[in-house]
Amino acid sequence: MRSRSVLIGLVVFGAGVLTALVVLSRLVVSQAPVVPVLWFLSMLSGVGFAILLLWLWLQSRRRRAAVRTAMTAPHSSTRT
């Protein structure tokens, strides 16, 4: 998990979740300020999650292709 895409996805997801917590704190504390931009920023959690899912999908395609080529390559179990 040292990919830059994973790090970006996790940071964006975390920022979205933290912003959503700030926005939803109004349900508990009525004096909490609500800026309309915060509603937009709270949607970043979905964007970060989509980035992570895209990275996971691409990695599975790469691994599937690597396994497919390894299975078709001729190999021998005895060393010569």
C-alpha positions as CSV (number, residue, x, y, z in Angstrom):
1,M,0.0,0.0,0.0
2,R,2.7,2.4,-0.9
3,S,1.0,3.7,-3.9
4,R,0.4,7.4,-4.3
5,S,-3.2,6.8,-5.3
6,V,-3.9,5.0,-2.1
7,L,-2.5,7.9,0.0
8,I,-4.4,10.5,-2.0
9,G,-7.6,8.5,-1.6
10,L,-7.2,8.0,2.1
11,V,-6.4,11.7,2.7
12,V,-9.4,12.8,0.6
13,F,-11.6,10.3,2.3
14,G,-10.4,11.4,5.8
15,A,-10.9,15.1,5.0
16,G,-14.4,14.3,3.8
17,V,-15.3,12.3,6.9
18,L,-13.9,15.0,9.2
19,T,-15.8,17.7,7.4
20,A,-19.0,15.6,7.6
21,L,-18.5,15.3,11.3
22,V,-18.2,19.1,11.6
23,V,-21.3,19.6,9.5
24,L,-23.3,17.0,11.4
25,S,-22.2,18.4,14.8
26,R,-25.1,20.8,14.3
27,L,-27.5,18.0,15.1
28,V,-26.0,17.8,18.6
29,V,-24.9,21.4,19.2
30,S,-27.3,23.9,17.9
31,Q,-24.8,26.8,18.1
32,A,-22.4,25.1,15.7
33,P,-21.8,27.2,12.6
34,V,-22.7,25.7,9.3
35,V,-21.1,27.1,6.2
36,P,-22.7,25.9,2.9
37,V,-19.2,25.0,1.5
38,L,-18.8,22.4,4.3
39,W,-21.7,20.4,2.8
40,F,-19.8,20.2,-0.5
41,L,-16.5,19.3,1.3
42,S,-18.2,16.5,3.2
43,M,-18.9,14.8,-0.1
44,L,-15.2,14.3,-0.5
45,S,-15.5,11.2,1.5
46,G,-17.3,9.6,-1.5
47,V,-14.7,10.9,-3.9
48,G,-11.9,9.4,-1.8
49,F,-13.7,6.1,-1.5
50,A,-14.1,6.1,-5.3
51,I,-10.3,6.7,-5.7
52,L,-9.6,3.7,-3.5
53,L,-12.0,1.5,-5.3
54,L,-10.5,2.5,-8.7
55,W,-7.0,1.7,-7.4
56,L,-8.2,-1.7,-6.1
57,W,-9.9,-2.5,-9.4
58,L,-6.7,-1.6,-11.4
59,Q,-4.5,-3.7,-9.1
60,S,-6.8,-6.7,-9.5
61,R,-6.6,-6.3,-13.3
62,R,-2.8,-6.2,-13.2
63,R,-2.6,-9.2,-10.9
64,R,-5.0,-11.2,-13.0
65,A,-2.9,-10.4,-16.1
66,A,0.3,-11.4,-14.3
67,V,-1.2,-14.7,-13.2
68,R,-2.6,-15.4,-16.7
69,T,0.8,-14.8,-18.3
70,A,2.5,-16.9,-15.6
71,M,0.1,-19.8,-16.2
72,T,0.7,-19.8,-20.0
73,A,4.5,-19.5,-19.7
74,P,6.2,-22.9,-20.0
75,H,8.0,-23.9,-16.9
76,S,9.5,-27.0,-15.5
77,S,9.6,-28.2,-11.9
78,T,13.0,-29.9,-12.3
79,R,16.2,-27.8,-12.4
80,T,18.7,-28.6,-15.1
